[in-house]
Amino acid sequence: MIYHLFAPLASLVPIFNVTRYITFRSGCAFITSFVFVLATWSYALEWLQKLHMTETIDMYGHKALEGLYAGKKGTPTMGGILIIVAVLFSTLLWARWDNVFIWLSIMTMVGLGALGFADDYLKTKTGKGLCRRDKLMGQILIGLIVGGLVVFNKDMSTTWDFPFFKKIAIDLGLFYIFWAALVIVATSNAVNFTDGLDGLAIGTLTINFFIFGILAYVSGNVKIAKYLFIPYVPGSGELAVLCFALLGAGLGFLWFNAYPAQVFMGDVGALSLGGVIGAIALLIKKEFLLFICGGIFVAEALSVVLQMIWINCFKKKLFKAAPLHHHLQLMGWKENKITVRLWIVAILCGVLTFLTLKLR
């Protein structure tokens, strides 16, 4: 909104020219969403407590984990709503409204947020959320819609871009719809698996938001994209504004979600934020880099898959518990140590992601 109000007036008032720059608006979006979360935190907490939106701990009969998590019972949950509202406010304030990438990403975030809200609400009221099939079908539907909108938009690309290679690109055509659904479902579930320790998921997400904010900017800048031999995606630079709005809101939420957490973001936060980072990666043609940058999410999701396969094939567990952070807990690692160490690994994954831009 700011861009559309003040950019046309730049010839009359030169200082308004700064609103034309993505870097300036990204910084403003970051500050706006961060301040928004801090300023509205107490009202959001009061609202969640009034509606009795508190965490119900279910470790599927695992006594050791139930003992570790006993103190978290009754903590307000669904704090992801605050993140979504902050991001929407900041993005709509600072991003261009005529950019299709922004609207596709927002649609993904809000759609998955609504699905997560339904799951969280049922958990707090009945003790059981949506069944796995219904949740998965909802995620798939949103992913298919996003993929379809990309495929049938003549100005958007449906190609794969491979890291480490300069000129290898494969056009998926209509199959891109299913690829988009796979990426969005995978990322939203991976973040949901990771959201089990205070600050772990949101802290790791903020690292990814920062990395993809930079990647979005360079992908939308023709000179930098040409220099780095990466696909130039016209208009995608505007996603940097959204990424930094997500970064600001995520850091603001981490202020209260850090150990010991005063609030959990719930599925409404995990599904929406996981899905939107997947959508952003798809739109800037960096979905394979997301598997590198989001290495923690990949490891958490992979541990769950391997655990299920191992139990079905060998009738015993591969890990003490899954996802991975539960295994580390049962090895004797303290919760805050696990979180910080996995943040460090996430930063290393982010640096490796940047290195791929030159290793082509």
NUMILO-202892 format. One record per residue (C-alpha): residue number from 1; x, y, z. Coordinates in steps of 0.25 Angstrom, whole numbers, plus 5000, padded with zeros to 4 digits. Each point is the difference from the previous one (the first is absolute). Example, Ala and Ser with C-alpha at 12.3 -4.5 7.8 and 13.67 -1.06 7.14 Angstrom:
REM NUMILO-202892
- 1	5049	4982	5031
- 2	5006	5014	4998
***
This chain:
REM NUMILO-202892
- 1	5000	5000	5000
- 2	5011	5010	5003
- 3	5006	4997	4987
- 4	4988	5004	4992
- 5	4997	5012	5009
- 6	5014	5006	5000
- 7	5008	4995	4988
- 8	4991	5008	4990
- 9	5004	5013	5008
- 10	5015	4998	4999
- 11	5001	5010	4989
- 12	4994	5010	5009
- 13	5006	4996	5013
- 14	5013	4994	4998
- 15	5001	4992	5013
- 16	4988	4992	4996
- 17	5009	4993	4990
- 18	5005	4991	5011
- 19	4987	4993	4999
- 20	5004	4995	4986
- 21	5011	4991	5006
- 22	4998	4986	5004
- 23	5011	5001	5010
- 24	4994	5012	5007
- 25	4986	4994	5001
- 26	5006	4986	5004
- 27	5006	5007	5012
- 28	4988	5007	5004
- 29	4992	4988	4999
- 30	5009	4993	5009
- 31	4999	5011	5011
- 32	4985	5001	4998
- 33	4997	4985	5002
- 34	5010	4999	5012
- 35	4994	5013	5007
- 36	4986	4995	4997
- 37	5002	4986	5007
- 38	5006	5007	5012
- 39	4990	5011	5001
- 40	4988	4990	4999
- 41	5006	4988	5007
- 42	4992	5003	5013
- 43	4987	5002	4994
- 44	5002	4987	4992
- 45	5004	4992	5012
- 46	4988	5005	5008
- 47	4991	4996	4988
- 48	5006	4986	4999
- 49	4998	4998	5015
- 50	4986	5005	5000
- 51	4996	4990	4990
- 52	5008	4989	5007
- 53	5009	4997	4989
- 54	5011	4993	5008
- 55	5009	4988	4996
- 56	4996	4986	5003
- 57	5012	4991	5000
- 58	4998	4987	4993
- 59	5013	4991	4998
- 60	4992	4988	4996
- 61	5003	4992	5013
- 62	5015	5003	5000
- 63	5002	5001	5015
- 64	5014	5006	5000
- 65	4996	5011	4990
- 66	4987	5003	5008
- 67	5009	5003	5012
- 68	5009	5009	4992
- 69	4988	5008	4995
- 70	4991	5000	5012
- 71	5003	5014	5004
- 72	4996	5005	4986
- 73	4985	4996	5002
- 74	4991	5012	5001
- 75	5009	5009	4992
- 76	4992	5009	4990
- 77	5001	4995	4986
- 78	4996	5005	4986
- 79	5009	5012	5001
- 80	5003	4998	4985
- 81	4988	5008	4998
- 82	5007	5012	5005
- 83	5012	4997	4990
- 84	4990	4999	4989
- 85	4993	5013	5003
- 86	5013	5008	5002
- 87	5005	4995	4987
- 88	4987	5003	4992
- 89	5000	5014	5006
- 90	5015	5003	4997
- 91	5000	4994	4986
- 92	4987	5007	4996
- 93	5006	5013	5005
- 94	5014	4999	4993
- 95	4998	4990	4988
- 96	4995	5004	4987
- 97	4985	4995	4998
- 98	5002	4998	4985
- 99	5010	4988	5002
- 100	4995	4986	4998
- 101	5011	4994	5008
- 102	4995	5007	5012
- 103	4986	4996	4999
- 104	5003	4985	4997
- 105	5009	4999	5012
- 106	4990	5007	5009
- 107	4989	4991	4995
- 108	5009	4988	5004
- 109	5003	5005	5014
- 110	4985	5004	5003
- 111	4995	4987	4994
- 112	5009	4991	5008
- 113	4998	5009	5012
- 114	4985	4998	5000
- 115	5002	4985	4999
- 116	5010	5000	5012
- 117	4990	5009	5007
- 118	4989	4989	4998
- 119	5010	4989	5005
- 120	5004	5009	5013
- 121	4986	5004	5003
- 122	4995	4985	5000
- 123	5012	4996	5009
- 124	4997	5010	5010
- 125	4985	4998	5001
- 126	4999	4985	4997
- 127	5014	4995	5003
- 128	5001	4995	4986
- 129	5004	5008	4987
- 130	4996	4997	4986
- 131	5003	4986	4995
- 132	5013	4998	4993
- 133	4993	4997	4987
- 134	4991	5013	5000
- 135	5012	5008	5004
- 136	5009	4994	4989
- 137	4989	5002	4990
- 138	4998	5015	5004
- 139	5015	5002	4998
- 140	5000	4993	4986
- 141	4988	5008	4995
- 142	5007	5013	5004
- 143	5013	4995	4993
- 144	4992	4996	4987
- 145	4993	5014	5000
- 146	5013	5007	5001
- 147	5007	4991	4989
- 148	4988	5002	4991
- 149	5000	5015	5001
- 150	5015	5000	4996
- 151	4998	4991	4989
- 152	4988	5008	4994
- 153	5007	5013	5001
- 154	5007	5002	4987
- 155	5011	5010	5007
- 156	5004	4989	5010
- 157	5011	4989	4998
- 158	4997	4985	5002
- 159	5015	4996	5000
- 160	5009	4993	5009
- 161	5014	5007	5003
- 162	5011	4992	5006
- 163	5010	5005	5009
- 164	5015	4998	4996
- 165	4996	5000	4985
- 166	4999	5013	4991
- 167	4992	4995	4989
- 168	4992	4988	5004
- 169	4985	5003	5001
- 170	4988	4991	4998
- 171	4986	5005	4996
- 172	4990	4992	5008
- 173	4988	5006	4993
- 174	4987	4995	5006
- 175	5008	4991	5009
- 176	5004	5012	5007
- 177	4987	5000	5007
- 178	5003	4987	5008
- 179	5014	5005	5002
- 180	4995	5012	5007
- 181	4991	4992	5008
- 182	5011	4991	5005
- 183	5009	5011	5004
- 184	4989	5008	5008
- 185	4995	4987	5007
- 186	5014	4996	5003
- 187	5005	5013	5006
- 188	4987	5003	5008
- 189	5001	4986	5006
- 190	5015	5001	5002
- 191	4999	5013	5008
- 192	4988	4993	5008
- 193	5009	4989	5004
- 194	5011	5009	5004
- 195	4991	5008	5009
- 196	5002	4992	5013
- 197	5010	5008	5008
- 198	4999	5014	5005
- 199	5005	5010	4989
- 200	5006	4988	4991
- 201	4990	5002	4988
- 202	4998	5015	5000
- 203	5015	5002	5002
- 204	5004	4991	4988
- 205	4989	5007	4992
- 206	5006	5014	5002
- 207	5013	4995	4995
- 208	4993	4995	4987
- 209	4992	5012	4999
- 210	5013	5009	5000
- 211	5007	4991	4990
- 212	4988	4999	4990
- 213	4998	5015	5002
- 214	5013	5002	4994
- 215	4998	4989	4989
- 216	4987	5007	4996
- 217	5007	5013	4998
- 218	5011	4995	4992
- 219	4990	4991	4992
- 220	4992	5013	4996
- 221	5012	5008	4997
- 222	5004	4998	4985
- 223	5015	5004	5002
- 224	5003	4992	5012
- 225	4992	4988	4995
- 226	5008	5000	4987
- 227	5013	5002	5007
- 228	4997	4988	5009
- 229	4995	4991	4989
- 230	4986	4998	5007
- 231	4987	5001	4994
- 232	4995	5014	4999
- 233	4985	5001	5005
- 234	4994	5013	4996
- 235	4992	5006	5012
- 236	5005	4989	5010
- 237	5009	5011	5007
- 238	4987	5005	5007
- 239	5000	4987	5008
- 240	5011	5006	5008
- 241	4990	5009	5007
- 242	4992	4988	5004
- 243	5012	4992	5005
- 244	5005	5011	5008
- 245	4986	5003	5006
- 246	5000	4985	5003
- 247	5014	5001	5007
- 248	4995	5012	5008
- 249	4988	4993	5005
- 250	5008	4987	5003
- 251	5010	5007	5008
- 252	4989	5008	5008
- 253	4993	4987	5003
- 254	5013	4993	5003
- 255	5002	5011	5011
- 256	4988	4993	5007
- 257	5002	4986	4995
- 258	5014	4998	5005
- 259	5003	4990	5011
- 260	4992	5000	5009
- 261	4989	5003	4990
- 262	4988	5009	5004
- 263	4993	4996	4987
- 264	5000	4990	4989
- 265	4997	5003	4986
- 266	4992	4987	4998
- 267	4996	4994	4986
- 268	4994	5013	4996
- 269	5014	5006	5000
- 270	5008	4987	4996
- 271	4992	4997	4988
- 272	4999	5014	4995
- 273	5014	5004	5001
- 274	5005	4987	4995
- 275	4991	5001	4988
- 276	5004	5014	4997
- 277	5015	4998	5000
- 278	4997	4988	4990
- 279	4992	5009	4991
- 280	5010	5011	5000
- 281	5011	4989	4996
- 282	4991	4996	4989
- 283	4997	5013	4995
- 284	5015	5005	4999
- 285	5004	4986	4995
- 286	5008	4996	5012
- 287	4993	4989	5005
- 288	5012	4991	5000
- 289	5008	5010	5008
- 290	4989	4999	5010
- 291	5004	4986	5003
- 292	5014	5005	5003
- 293	4996	5012	5008
- 294	4989	4993	5007
- 295	5009	4988	5004
- 296	4994	5000	5014
- 297	4986	4999	4995
- 298	5005	4989	4990
- 299	5007	4992	5011
- 300	4988	5001	5009
- 301	4990	4995	4990
- 302	5009	4989	4995
- 303	5002	4995	5014
- 304	4985	4998	5001
- 305	4999	4993	4986
- 306	5012	4991	5004
- 307	4994	4997	5013
- 308	4987	4995	4994
- 309	5007	4992	4989
- 310	5009	4993	5011
- 311	4989	4996	5009
- 312	4992	4995	4988
- 313	5011	4992	4994
- 314	5008	4996	5012
- 315	4990	5001	5012
- 316	5009	5009	5008
- 317	5004	5014	5001
- 318	5012	5007	4993
- 319	4999	5012	5009
- 320	4997	5001	5015
- 321	4988	5009	4995
- 322	4997	5008	4988
- 323	5001	5011	4995
- 324	5015	5002	5002
- 325	4999	5010	5012
- 326	4993	4990	5008
- 327	5011	4990	4998
- 328	5010	5010	5004
- 329	4992	5003	5013
- 330	5000	4985	5003
- 331	5015	5000	4998
- 332	5001	5009	5012
- 333	5001	5014	4993
- 334	4994	5011	5006
- 335	4988	5007	4993
- 336	5007	5014	4998
- 337	5013	4993	4996
- 338	4993	4993	4989
- 339	4994	5012	4995
- 340	5012	5009	5000
- 341	5009	4989	4993
- 342	4989	4997	4989
- 343	5000	5015	4998
- 344	5015	5000	4998
- 345	4998	4989	4990
- 346	4989	5008	4993
- 347	5010	5011	4998
- 348	5010	4991	4994
- 349	4990	4995	4990
- 350	4997	5015	4997
- 351	5014	5003	4997
- 352	5001	4987	4991
- 353	4988	5005	4993
- 354	5007	5013	4997
- 355	5012	4993	4995
- 356	4992	4992	4989
- 357	4998	5013	4993
- 358	5014	5001	4997
- 359	5003	4985	4998
- 360	4993	4999	4986
***
